[in-house]
Amino acid sequence: MKTVLSGIRPTGNLHLGNYYGALINFVKMQQENRCFFFIADWHSLTTHPDPKTLHINVKDVLSQYLACGLNPEQSTIYVQSDVPEIAELYLLLNMHAYLGELEKTVSFKEKARQNPNNVNAGLLTYPVLMATDILIHNADYVPVGKDQEQHLEMTRTYANRFNSKYGVKYFKQPKPFNFGQELIKIPGLDGSGKMGKSEGNCIYLIDEPKIIEKKVKGALTDNGPEGENSPKPNYIENLFTILKVVSTEEVVSFYENLWNSGEQRWYGKLKAQLAEDIIKVTSPMREKINDIKNDDEFLRRVTEIGAEKARESASKTLKDVREIMGFRSF
């Protein structure tokens, strides 16, 4: 059984793109692997954290992931700051990270440009903390997006550097997790290629039906097809992409036939159907999210059990690393 680790930043609500892009696969993944899922609250400190909302954000994202199918009995689900061993290994790995390579990372340069008045050491050493999250459990695989591939490569660099420096073969070489298929990419409602928080084009899992109807009604469209079997513009193809994941094959075929026939004046009907089907998908999740979020005792048990399991794994790694580096007790 392989060890797989995935971090979750507490930076807002989950949307349809998150759900179909990764969460469904995470649920399957935990059934076949030794999985660690953690809420990366320390990572959020690198920008402009708000102490009034940090815990609220952690609670929100934890509730949403649990509602979508992450199972604390199958996986280890924990909050990063509940595992102090991570902080010590982070310190030790920082002694193996070089200033020049950290300054060259794409994420550091981008964040430094965006927040020139808050270029802190935590931002600079973000890749080391990310590597620590992975190596503390000696993970075999990590699901990462394109923007995180450089950090995973740096994790392998630190693992190799540590092994070479101390003449051991202790740390594994973590690889990107391949779900065995192309991930579904849910487009935004504004005609852009990707649904994302920063783009403001999301359907969130906790959106009320009236909000979903309003968002879908405002989706970008045009006057209709220019003739029979004409190609769809990207923004129309986007609506069909979403339709295909939330609706039945019969519904999709019905609207595909309308498009291919060249008929016009049916976008309002399409949007109403799309909103209805999105609501059918999200309503059970929204209700479950709210139930979990209001159950403080359940969340306390989940995080306590997760921290205990994570610390058991992390303590072993840290003990081994300390011994390899020459730390001894009197």
C-alpha positions as CSV (number, residue, x, y, z in Angstrom):
1,M,0.0,0.0,0.0
2,K,1.4,3.4,-1.0
3,T,1.4,6.5,1.1
4,V,-0.3,9.5,-0.5
5,L,-0.4,13.0,1.0
6,S,-2.5,16.0,0.1
7,G,-2.6,19.5,1.7
8,I,-5.7,21.7,1.8
9,R,-5.3,25.4,2.2
10,P,-8.0,27.1,4.3
11,T,-8.7,29.8,1.8
12,G,-12.4,29.8,1.1
13,N,-15.3,27.6,0.1
14,L,-15.1,24.6,-2.3
15,H,-16.7,24.9,-5.7
16,L,-17.8,22.5,-8.5
17,G,-14.4,22.6,-10.0
18,N,-12.8,21.4,-6.8
19,Y,-15.4,18.6,-6.4
20,Y,-15.2,17.2,-9.9
21,G,-11.5,18.0,-10.4
22,A,-10.1,16.3,-7.3
23,L,-12.5,15.5,-4.5
24,I,-14.2,12.6,-6.2
25,N,-10.8,11.1,-6.9
26,F,-9.6,11.7,-3.3
27,V,-12.6,9.6,-2.1
28,K,-11.6,6.7,-4.3
29,M,-7.9,7.2,-3.6
30,Q,-8.3,6.7,0.2
31,Q,-9.9,3.3,-0.4
32,E,-6.7,1.9,-2.0
33,N,-3.9,3.9,-0.3
34,R,-2.6,5.0,3.1
35,C,-3.8,8.6,2.8
36,F,-2.9,11.7,4.8
37,F,-5.1,14.8,4.3
38,F,-4.2,18.0,6.2
39,I,-5.5,21.5,6.6
40,A,-2.4,23.7,5.9
41,D,-3.1,26.5,8.3
42,W,0.7,27.3,8.8
43,H,0.9,27.8,5.0
44,S,-1.7,30.5,5.2
45,L,0.6,32.6,7.4
46,T,2.9,33.5,4.5
47,T,0.5,36.1,3.1
48,H,-1.9,38.3,5.2
49,P,-3.6,36.0,7.7
50,D,-6.6,37.3,9.7
51,P,-6.6,35.9,13.2
52,K,-10.4,36.5,13.4
53,T,-11.1,34.2,10.5
54,L,-8.3,31.6,10.5
55,H,-10.0,29.1,12.7
56,I,-13.3,29.7,10.9
57,N,-11.7,29.0,7.5
58,V,-10.1,25.8,8.9
59,K,-13.5,24.7,10.2
60,D,-15.3,25.5,7.0
61,V,-12.9,23.7,4.7
62,L,-12.6,20.7,7.0
63,S,-16.4,20.4,7.1
64,Q,-16.7,20.6,3.4
65,Y,-14.1,17.9,2.7
66,L,-15.7,15.6,5.2
67,A,-19.1,16.2,3.7
68,C,-17.7,15.3,0.2
69,G,-16.5,11.9,1.3
70,L,-13.1,12.1,3.1
71,N,-13.4,9.4,5.8
72,P,-11.5,9.7,9.0
73,E,-11.8,6.0,9.5
74,Q,-10.0,5.3,6.2
75,S,-7.6,8.3,6.1
76,T,-5.6,10.4,8.5
77,I,-7.2,13.9,8.5
78,Y,-5.5,16.5,10.6
79,V,-4.8,20.2,11.0
80,Q,-1.1,21.0,10.3
81,S,-0.6,23.1,13.4
82,D,-1.8,20.2,15.6
83,V,1.4,18.3,14.7
84,P,4.4,20.1,16.3
85,E,6.8,17.6,14.8
86,I,6.3,19.3,11.5
87,A,7.8,22.5,12.8
88,E,11.0,20.8,14.1
89,L,11.6,18.9,10.8
90,Y,10.9,22.2,9.0
91,L,13.8,23.7,11.0
92,L,16.1,20.8,10.3
93,L,15.4,20.8,6.5
94,N,15.9,24.5,6.4
95,M,19.6,23.8,7.2
96,H,19.7,21.9,3.9
97,A,18.0,24.6,1.8
98,Y,20.0,27.3,0.0
99,L,19.1,30.9,-0.4
100,G,19.7,31.1,-4.1
101,E,17.4,28.2,-5.0
102,L,14.6,29.5,-2.8
103,E,14.8,32.9,-4.3
104,K,14.4,31.4,-7.8
105,T,11.1,29.6,-7.1
106,V,8.2,30.8,-9.3
107,S,5.8,31.1,-6.4
108,F,8.1,33.2,-4.3
109,K,8.8,35.6,-7.1
110,E,5.1,36.0,-7.9
111,K,4.0,36.5,-4.3
112,A,6.9,38.9,-3.7
113,R,5.6,41.0,-6.7
114,Q,2.1,40.8,-5.5
115,N,2.9,41.7,-1.8
116,P,6.1,43.7,-1.9
117,N,5.6,44.9,1.7
118,N,5.3,41.4,3.1
119,V,8.2,39.4,1.7
120,N,8.8,37.4,4.8
121,A,11.1,34.4,5.6
122,G,8.1,32.1,5.7
123,L,7.2,33.0,2.1
124,L,10.8,32.4,1.1
125,T,11.0,29.0,2.8
126,Y,7.5,27.9,1.7
127,P,8.9,25.1,-0.4
128,V,10.8,23.7,2.6
129,L,7.6,23.6,4.7
130,M,5.8,21.9,1.8
131,A,8.7,19.4,1.5
132,T,8.4,18.9,5.3
133,D,4.7,18.1,5.0
134,I,5.5,15.4,2.5
135,L,8.7,14.0,4.0
136,I,7.3,13.8,7.5
137,H,5.2,10.9,6.4
138,N,7.8,9.7,3.7
139,A,5.0,9.9,1.1
140,D,5.2,8.0,-2.1
141,Y,2.8,10.2,-4.0
142,V,1.4,13.7,-3.9
143,P,-1.5,15.0,-6.0
144,V,-0.3,18.4,-7.3
145,G,-1.4,20.9,-9.8
146,K,0.9,22.6,-12.4
147,D,1.6,25.5,-10.0
148,Q,3.0,23.1,-7.4
149,E,5.2,20.8,-9.6
150,Q,8.3,22.9,-8.9
151,H,7.8,22.5,-5.2
152,L,7.5,18.7,-5.5
153,E,10.7,18.7,-7.5
154,M,12.4,20.7,-4.7
155,T,11.1,18.1,-2.2
156,R,12.9,15.4,-4.2
157,T,16.0,17.6,-4.2
158,Y,15.9,18.0,-0.4
159,A,15.3,14.2,0.1
160,N,18.3,13.4,-2.2
161,R,20.5,16.1,-0.5
162,F,19.7,14.7,3.0
163,N,20.3,11.1,1.9
164,S,23.6,12.0,0.1
165,K,24.9,14.2,3.0
166,Y,24.4,11.5,5.6
167,G,25.1,8.5,3.5
168,V,21.6,7.0,3.9
169,K,18.6,5.9,1.8
170,Y,16.0,7.2,4.2
171,F,13.7,9.6,2.3
172,K,11.7,8.4,-0.7
173,Q,11.4,10.3,-3.9
174,P,7.8,11.4,-3.9
175,K,6.0,11.4,-7.3
176,P,3.0,13.3,-8.6
177,F,-0.1,11.2,-8.1
178,N,-1.7,10.0,-11.3
179,F,-5.4,9.3,-10.9
180,G,-5.2,7.1,-14.0
181,Q,-7.3,9.4,-16.1
182,E,-7.6,13.0,-17.2
183,L,-9.1,15.1,-14.4
184,I,-12.4,16.7,-15.2
185,K,-11.8,20.5,-15.6
186,I,-14.9,22.5,-14.8
187,P,-15.0,25.8,-16.6
188,G,-16.2,29.1,-15.2
189,L,-19.5,30.7,-16.0
190,D,-17.9,33.9,-17.4
191,G,-16.5,32.2,-20.5
192,S,-13.0,31.6,-19.1
193,G,-11.4,28.2,-19.2
194,K,-11.3,27.4,-15.4
195,M,-13.6,27.8,-12.5
196,G,-11.7,29.5,-9.8
197,K,-12.1,31.7,-6.7
198,S,-10.0,34.5,-7.9
199,E,-11.9,34.7,-11.2
200,G,-15.2,35.1,-9.4
201,N,-16.9,32.6,-11.7
202,C,-17.7,29.8,-9.3
203,I,-20.6,27.7,-8.2
204,Y,-19.8,26.9,-4.6
205,L,-21.0,23.7,-2.9
206,I,-22.7,25.8,-0.1
207,D,-24.5,28.2,-2.5
208,E,-28.2,28.4,-1.9
209,P,-30.5,27.5,-4.9
210,K,-31.5,31.1,-5.5
211,I,-27.8,32.1,-5.7
212,I,-27.1,29.2,-8.1
213,E,-30.0,30.2,-10.3
214,K,-28.8,33.8,-10.4
215,K,-25.2,32.8,-11.3
216,V,-26.2,30.5,-14.1
217,K,-28.7,33.0,-15.5
218,G,-25.9,35.5,-15.8
219,A,-23.6,33.0,-17.6
220,L,-22.1,34.3,-20.9
221,T,-24.1,33.4,-24.0
222,D,-24.8,34.8,-27.5
223,N,-27.6,34.8,-30.1
224,G,-27.4,31.1,-30.7
225,P,-25.8,28.8,-33.4
226,E,-25.1,30.3,-36.7
227,G,-26.3,27.2,-38.6
228,E,-26.6,23.5,-38.5
229,N,-23.6,21.7,-36.8
230,S,-21.7,24.9,-36.4
231,P,-18.8,24.9,-33.9
232,K,-19.6,26.1,-30.4
233,P,-17.8,29.1,-29.0
234,N,-15.7,28.4,-25.9
235,Y,-18.2,30.0,-23.6
236,I,-21.1,27.9,-24.9
237,E,-18.9,24.8,-24.8
238,N,-18.3,25.6,-21.2
239,L,-22.0,25.4,-20.4
240,F,-22.2,22.0,-22.1
241,T,-19.2,20.8,-20.2
242,I,-20.9,21.6,-16.9
243,L,-24.2,20.1,-18.2
244,K,-22.4,16.8,-18.9
245,V,-21.3,16.3,-15.3
246,V,-24.5,17.3,-13.6
247,S,-27.2,16.1,-16.0
248,T,-28.4,12.9,-17.6
249,E,-27.3,11.7,-21.0
250,E,-30.8,12.3,-22.3
251,V,-30.7,16.0,-21.2
252,V,-27.3,16.5,-22.7
253,S,-28.4,14.9,-26.0
254,F,-31.6,17.1,-26.1
255,Y,-29.5,20.3,-26.0
256,E,-26.8,19.0,-28.3
257,N,-29.5,18.3,-30.9
258,L,-30.9,21.8,-30.5
259,W,-27.5,23.2,-31.1
260,N,-26.8,20.9,-34.1
261,S,-30.1,21.8,-35.7
262,G,-29.2,25.4,-35.7
263,E,-32.3,26.4,-33.7
264,Q,-32.1,29.6,-31.7
265,R,-33.8,31.1,-28.6
266,W,-33.4,28.2,-26.2
267,Y,-30.5,29.4,-24.0
268,G,-33.0,30.5,-21.3
269,K,-34.3,26.9,-21.1
270,L,-30.8,25.5,-21.1
271,K,-29.8,27.7,-18.2
272,A,-32.9,26.8,-16.2
273,Q,-32.1,23.1,-16.7
274,L,-28.5,23.6,-15.8
275,A,-29.3,25.4,-12.6
276,E,-31.9,22.8,-11.6
277,D,-29.4,20.0,-12.1
278,I,-26.6,21.8,-10.3
279,I,-28.9,22.3,-7.4
280,K,-29.8,18.6,-7.3
281,V,-26.1,17.8,-7.1
282,T,-25.1,20.4,-4.5
283,S,-28.2,20.5,-2.2
284,P,-27.4,17.2,-0.4
285,M,-23.8,18.3,0.0
286,R,-24.8,21.8,1.3
287,E,-27.0,20.3,3.9
288,K,-24.4,17.8,5.0
289,I,-21.7,20.6,5.2
290,N,-24.0,22.6,7.5
291,D,-24.7,19.7,9.7
292,I,-21.0,18.8,10.1
293,K,-20.0,22.5,10.6
294,N,-22.6,22.8,13.5
295,D,-21.4,19.6,15.2
296,D,-18.4,20.8,17.2
297,E,-18.0,17.6,19.0
298,F,-17.7,15.6,15.8
299,L,-15.1,18.0,14.4
300,R,-13.2,17.8,17.7
301,R,-13.1,14.0,17.6
302,V,-12.0,14.0,13.9
303,T,-9.1,16.4,14.5
304,E,-8.0,14.8,17.7
305,I,-7.9,11.3,16.2
306,G,-6.3,12.7,13.0
307,A,-3.6,14.5,15.1
308,E,-2.9,11.4,17.1
309,K,-2.4,9.3,14.0
310,A,-0.4,12.0,12.2
311,R,1.9,12.5,15.2
312,E,2.6,8.8,15.5
313,S,3.8,8.8,11.9
314,A,5.6,12.1,12.2
315,S,7.3,11.2,15.5
316,K,8.9,8.1,14.0
317,T,10.3,10.1,11.1
318,L,11.6,12.9,13.3
319,K,13.2,10.4,15.7
320,D,15.0,8.8,12.7
321,V,16.1,12.1,11.2
322,R,17.5,13.3,14.6
323,E,19.5,10.1,15.0
324,I,20.8,10.3,11.4
325,M,21.9,13.9,11.9
326,G,23.7,13.0,15.1
327,F,21.4,14.3,17.9
328,R,21.6,12.1,21.0
329,S,20.1,12.3,24.4
330,F,22.3,12.0,27.5
